[in-house]
């Protein structure tokens, strides 16, 4: 076990204000692999003051220079790819191959995209007799989750830095080691002191202090809808901007005539990816009643193949939560066709890949985000019924539509109340805007839209 001391504030690792620490546990074997400081409001204040002091210089830096720093950051992350992947695997439990390709490979690509965008974006434009300037919003408080520890940091920090903002990051308590490696990469990439700052700590202490701080101009949060509501209320009281990427209960709609085997197999893979700990996972599979039993059989067979291929969930609390949902689903009338609440291993926070059939729209497992390797399968009568079920939750983050005719799938997707929809297995695009409708959040991350979240506009009339 290694004790990691200090917070990264104003370009240096500095002692924490308090002596309390957070233990980092490997969810695969339940062993403590390290500790980090439990940050306090005092630590947050020091980080915000550093970010505020650095803001005038960084915001005035030419976009080409900001692009150069982001390009250097991308290169440092790429050079440290294996170390970061091993760290993600150790603190999240993700299989190493998945850590390399997704947990590290994707954010490296995103960092590279923002390096290019910073150099080419029109921060100044003409509108009639006006010149419109797109200026940085200011100091950003970024609060990130544990499920994609590097990607979520890069998705906030890279566009914020490209916009000319300065950043204070409070990462999740379960995965702070990856965040420390990112801070080290920022330092090596040559960013000026105070432009990026890191405070580790608990959400109710450090996270709340960051959201409440009067010198934070924008709070960018990814996590549960419940916490997002609280942060939104705090920000609203101070009239500060928020970007909230929250929960999901996405529908995978398989229309009559679609390639059923492919749609089901891809759908199961989507849910089991990252042990089900993906907010945009297609956790509700909707199948026409005439093909329903065939889909259930295919899904059960596919899920069984993931027993030894997925990692654990992040901690004991999450494991208990997922098991509780499985048990509640069965109690409410769902049919267990694969997996179940029993632990498949003696050690580690593992949950069996699970499929629940005969789920109805009003069941708890069809309405609430489980955040584990659990697929629910619902039947529908016709397309209008499928649309009603697909739109029948408080969430609207993602989804999928399968059809024999692509135009039919697109027409259905356009009627879904959700932020992004994959058509016939379309791949996730990290350069497209990501975010949701309804209680899935406010604002967008990734792509050009992700940059504009960190900008405000000013017009001069001539």
Secondary structure, DSSP 4 states (H G I P E B T S, - for coil): -EEE--EEETTEEE--SS--EEEEEETTTTEEEEEEE---HHHHHHHHHHHHHHHHHHHTS-HHHHHHHHHHHHHHHHHTHHHHHHHHHHHH---HHHIIIIIIHHHHHHHHHHHHHHHH--SEEEETTEEEEEEE--EEEEE--STTHHHHHHHHHHHHHHHT-EEEEE--GGGHHHHHHHHHHHHHTTPPTTSEEE----IIIIIHHHHH-TT--EEEEES-HHHHHHHHHHHHHHT-EEEEE-----EEEE-TTS-HHHHHHHHHHHHHGGGG--TT---EEEEEGGGHHHHHHHHHHHHHTTTTTS---SSHHHHHHHHHHHHHHHHTT-EEEE--SS-SSSSSS----EEEES--TTSHHHHS---SSEEEEEEESSHHHHHHHHT-SSEES-EEEE-SSHHHHHHHHHTS-SS--EETTPPP-TTS-B--EETTEES-BSHHHHHHTTEEEEEEE-
